[in-house]
Amino acid sequence: MAVKKELSRNKTADSYNALAPEYDVRWKGYIENTHQKLLNLLEINPSDRVLDISAGTGYLAKYLQKNGWEFDQFVLNDISSEMLGKAQEKVGSDGRYGFTEYRAEQMGFESNSFDRVISMNAFHNYSDQGAVIREVYRVLKPGGSFYMLDWNKQGFFRPVNYLINVFTTETIQTVSLGEAEKLLRLYGFCIHQKDYWYYRYWNLFLICATKPV
Ligand SMILES: C[S@@+](CC[C@H](N)C(=O)[O-])C[C@H]1O[C@@H](n2cnc3c(N)ncnc32)[C@H](O)[C@@H]1O
C-alpha cells in the first residue's frame, strides 16, 4: 500500500512538472474563475503568515502582490518543482515570499505557525487526504483559517470525474462538499463558510474552516 501511494505521488509530481510550461495558458479561464471565488472570501491581515500548500504556478501569490495586499509572509509549497519554478519567476525577488517542496501530507513547519492556510484545486490530488487535513490543523494557529477549494463530486460531475480519472496519470480522489465538511469536522475544524457553483462542466466547492481557539 505504501509503495502504491509513493508511486502515485511521483506520478502526480511528474504530471505537473510536465504541465508547468503550459498550465497558465491552458487553464486560464478555470484559474481565474476559481481564484475570483476564493478572493471574494479571503481575509488577510498585514501581520499574517500565509501558507498555500499546493501553490502551483503562483497565480494567487502574484495576484496579491500585484493588487497590493499586505501580509507578513506568504509561503508557496508544492510537490512539483517545475510548477514552483514558474511561481518564483512570477513574484521575483519580493522577500515576503518563501518556497518549499513538502508533500502536503507531511510538512516541515512548526505547529501553530500560520494564520491562513490555502489549498486551491488540489485536494483531489492528495493520496492521503486525512493526513493533509490533520497537517493543516497542526500548522494553523488557534483561530486561524483554512480555505479549501476543489472539485465537487456531485451530480453530473460524477461521470466527468470518472473520465478525468481514466485519462490522467495523477492521483484523482475527488470528494463532495458534504464529504469534505465531514472530514474537516472529524479533524477538529469548525465550518465557517461554504459555497458551491459550476464553471462549465466543473462542479466546485469552497469551504472556509477555522481552528478553534
Ligand atoms: C491543479 S494544480 C493547482 C495549482 C494552484 N493551486 C492553482 O489553483 O492554480 C494542483 C497542484 O497540487 C500540487 N500537488 C498535488 N499533490 C500534492 C501534494 N501531495 N502535496 C503538495 N502539492 C501537491 C501539484 O503539484 C499541482 O501544482
The ligand as an SDF file (V2000), in Angstrom:
LIG
                    3D

 27 29  0  0  0  0  0  0  0  0999 V2000
   -4.4080   21.7740  -10.3710 C   0  0  0  0  0  0  0  0  0  0  0  0
   -2.8730   22.3200   -9.6640 S   0  0  0  0  0  0  0  0  0  0  0  0
   -3.4300   23.7520   -8.7630 C   0  0  0  0  0  0  0  0  0  0  0  0
   -2.3400   24.7860   -8.5950 C   0  0  0  0  0  0  0  0  0  0  0  0
   -2.8330   26.1270   -7.9980 C   0  0  0  0  0  0  0  0  0  0  0  0
   -3.2320   25.9720   -6.6120 N   0  0  0  0  0  0  0  0  0  0  0  0
   -3.9670   26.6650   -8.8180 C   0  0  0  0  0  0  0  0  0  0  0  0
   -5.1200   26.6730   -8.3560 O   0  0  0  0  0  0  0  0  0  0  0  0
   -3.7030   27.0960   -9.9630 O   0  0  0  0  0  0  0  0  0  0  0  0
   -2.6250   21.1390   -8.3420 C   0  0  0  0  0  0  0  0  0  0  0  0
   -1.2790   21.3270   -7.6540 C   0  0  0  0  0  0  0  0  0  0  0  0
   -1.2200   20.4820   -6.4970 O   0  0  0  0  0  0  0  0  0  0  0  0
    0.1080   20.0010   -6.3760 C   0  0  0  0  0  0  0  0  0  0  0  0
    0.0650   18.8020   -5.5330 N   0  0  0  0  0  0  0  0  0  0  0  0
   -0.5070   17.6090   -5.8290 C   0  0  0  0  0  0  0  0  0  0  0  0
   -0.3510   16.7510   -4.8150 N   0  0  0  0  0  0  0  0  0  0  0  0
    0.3080   17.4210   -3.8300 C   0  0  0  0  0  0  0  0  0  0  0  0
    0.7620   17.0640   -2.5200 C   0  0  0  0  0  0  0  0  0  0  0  0
    0.5430   15.8490   -2.0140 N   0  0  0  0  0  0  0  0  0  0  0  0
    1.4080   17.9940   -1.7910 N   0  0  0  0  0  0  0  0  0  0  0  0
    1.6280   19.2500   -2.2870 C   0  0  0  0  0  0  0  0  0  0  0  0
    1.2310   19.6370   -3.5230 N   0  0  0  0  0  0  0  0  0  0  0  0
    0.5770   18.7290   -4.2860 C   0  0  0  0  0  0  0  0  0  0  0  0
    0.5070   19.7330   -7.8170 C   0  0  0  0  0  0  0  0  0  0  0  0
    1.8860   19.5980   -7.9840 O   0  0  0  0  0  0  0  0  0  0  0  0
   -0.0780   20.9490   -8.5280 C   0  0  0  0  0  0  0  0  0  0  0  0
    0.8180   22.0180   -8.6150 O   0  0  0  0  0  0  0  0  0  0  0  0
  1  2  1  0
  2  3  1  0
  2 10  1  0
  3  4  1  0
  4  5  1  0
  5  6  1  0
  5  7  1  0
  7  8  2  0
  7  9  1  0
 10 11  1  0
 11 12  1  0
 11 26  1  0
 12 13  1  0
 13 14  1  0
 13 24  1  0
 14 15  1  0
 14 23  1  0
 15 16  2  0
 16 17  1  0
 17 18  1  0
 17 23  2  0
 18 19  1  0
 18 20  2  0
 20 21  1  0
 21 22  2  0
 22 23  1  0
 24 25  1  0
 24 26  1  0
 26 27  1  0
M  CHG  2   2   1   9  -1
M  END
$$$$
